[in-house]
Amino acid sequence: MNCKEMKHLIIPYQDNNLDQANKTLIKEHLKGCLSCTQIHQEFNHLIDTIKQVQEELPDKELELNFNKMLAKEKLALKTSKLIPLKANNRVFKSILKVAATILLMISSYLYGSYKDNMYKVKEIATLQQEKKEIQTVATLSLMENESASKRLQAVSYAKAFVQPDDKILRLLIDKMNNDRHTNVRLAAANALAKFAKNNTVKQALIKTLEEEKNANMQIELIQILVDIEEKRVIPAMEKLLKNKETPSYIKEQINLELKQII
């Protein structure tokens, strides 16, 4: 196993999605390759950092000091009722000074906490972007693998994206239309269904249905487009109904689906 192959298999290796033979090859490669070992460690650090970041709470000592000062001021207020009128101004000024101190203390803490949290938010965003880039590289690489099972794995990775980039979507559309294995084509169509709000994806699904000859693909595409209530699929469905070569069971399915979407 070379370094290029290793980099593409880091994510499936981390997710425990490799067979034992590949796992053994990766472990052996990591023992002798400093560069790949560093990449593997950085990826582990990335995942651990994202998992460990927690919301920071105020320090307990700050809360305790504040409560003590608050109790002290409550006592001062009660005592001030027994002080002659001439002394009230001094008491009031004293209260204002303590209140200002408390306010400054809280403000300083909140500002420091805000700055720290903003730094962490930026750091997490950077780490998440790096993780997405690694996942994208691994997905694109596996999509072109000679093994149908690897291409299915790549489609599964693509489906896990929240917002895949255009490269991922274009490759899924290509696999839906052109892959030589029907199972990969079906999986790609199913993955695209998750991103069907994207107008490019909708148009690709409709166009594929209009030209599709495989019965299993026709049923999958019809179901996807009906589920998202895409009325532009109706002409393609009606065309299939009129086609003498369309199997009767598909025509029955189309008639059922048309009732839901019209």
Residue pairs with C-beta under 8 A, 6 or more apart in sequence:
1 25
1 26
1 28
1 29
3 29
3 33
3 35
3 36
6 26
6 29
6 30
6 33
6 36
7 36
7 39
7 137
7 138
8 137
8 138
8 141
8 142
9 18
9 22
9 26
9 138
10 39
10 40
10 43
10 134
10 138
11 43
11 134
11 135
11 138
11 157
12 18
12 138
12 153
13 22
13 23
13 26
14 43
14 44
14 47
17 153
18 26
29 36
30 36
30 37
30 40
43 131
43 134
46 127
46 130
46 131
47 131
49 123
49 124
49 127
50 124
50 127
50 128
50 131
53 120
53 124
56 113
56 116
56 117
58 109
58 113
59 109
62 105
62 109
65 105
66 102
66 105
66 106
69 98
69 101
69 102
70 102
72 98
73 95
73 98
73 99
76 91
76 94
76 95
77 95
80 87
80 88
80 91
83 91
132 161
135 157
135 160
135 161
136 164
136 165
136 167
136 168
138 154
138 157
139 154
139 157
139 158
139 168
140 154
140 167
140 168
140 171
141 154
142 150
142 151
142 153
142 154
142 157
143 151
143 154
143 155
143 158
143 171
143 175
144 151
145 151
145 154
148 181
148 183
148 184
151 175
151 179
151 181
151 184
152 183
152 184
152 187
155 172
155 175
155 184
155 187
155 188
155 191
156 187
156 191
158 164
158 168
158 171
158 172
158 191
159 190
159 191
159 194
161 168
164 172
164 195
169 192
169 195
169 198
169 200
169 201
172 188
172 191
172 192
173 188
173 192
173 201
173 204
175 184
175 185
175 188
176 185
176 188
176 189
176 192
176 204
176 208
177 185
177 204
177 208
179 185
179 188
182 214
182 216
182 217
185 214
185 217
186 216
186 217
186 220
189 205
189 208
189 217
189 220
189 221
189 224
190 220
190 224
192 201
192 204
192 205
192 224
193 205
193 224
193 227
193 228
195 201
196 202
196 205
196 224
196 228
196 230
197 228
202 225
202 228
202 230
202 232
205 221
205 224
205 225
205 230
205 233
206 225
206 230
206 232
206 233
206 236
208 217
208 221
209 218
209 221
209 222
209 225
209 233
209 236
209 237
210 236
210 239
212 218
212 221
215 247
215 250
218 240
218 246
218 250
219 250
219 253
222 233
222 237
222 253
222 254
222 257
223 257
225 233
226 233
226 257
226 260
226 261
229 261
230 261
231 261
233 261
234 258
234 261
234 262
237 254
237 257
237 258
238 258
240 246
240 250
240 251
240 254
241 251
241 254
241 255
